[in-house]
């Protein structure tokens, strides 16, 4: 680490994003966030990362969302189980992963207004009689 680097410190880089199909109507963005904790030694950095990991796990991996003023919105998103690993002396990485399904773009269309069914009573009654005959013969 550079001499003027102040520890403890946490670095929040932009998450890596992977995309893929999800369903017939949606795709999925998979976020991988590699948060780095720095301290004077690896053990101290590990303790910082471990505190963040246990806090996240203890809240069932639910990250609350806040607005621009820093107020809780009452909404949140759920992550996969987080992981920590040593990346260098005095540096430990916390990896947080979550999925974000998104709908595919669909052209606006007119929805069905009315639905008509032609019902032929004679054919329906004949089919019911045949079913009843088979049940009594068995």
Secondary structure, DSSP 8 states (H G I E B T S, - for coil): --TT--SSEEE----EEEEEE-SSSEEEEEEEEEEEEE-SSHHHHHHHHHHHHHHHHHTTTEEEEE-TTS-EEEEEEE----EEEEEETTEEEEEEEEEEEEE-----------------HHHHHHHHHHHHHHHHH-
